[in-house]
Amino acid sequence: MAHGDITHIDIPVTDMDRARTFYADLFGWQIAELPGFEGYPMWQAPNKISGGGLAPRSEDFSQPRSYVEVDSIEDVLARAVDRGATVVMDRSPITDTSWWAVLRDPDGNLIGLYEGTTDTSQ
């Protein structure tokens, strides 16, 4: 994927088993927990392009969140802040080769950022 592509969508859920069944039955999504990501089942749409995760709902995570792939999280966060955004979570590791962050845009929307490569084929 390239800079600016939406690469991942997390959906907050309260009952993981119910959510897995609901989305698999409703949309035909393949849902599985991958090694290293236990407790965070990943979904993939039938097009084998769209995907994301089912994550525990919390006070800070109550709406689906899209993640945009970027070349440099630090650069994007700096530009976003210059344009009125705030940083909710600084660049944090996912794996040795991938990172994520979250910003709040000037309208209050939470947007995730993703940088790097994540090998989930283990």
Secondary structure as UniProt FT lines:
FT   TURN            3..4
FT   STRAND          6..13
FT   HELIX           16..27
FT   STRAND          30..32
FT   TURN            35..36
FT   TURN            38..39
FT   STRAND          42..44
FT   TURN            46..47
FT   STRAND          51..56
FT   TURN            59..60
FT   STRAND          65..69
FT   HELIX           73..82
FT   TURN            83..84
FT   STRAND          86..95
FT   TURN            96..97
FT   STRAND          98..104
FT   TURN            106..107
FT   STRAND          110..116
//
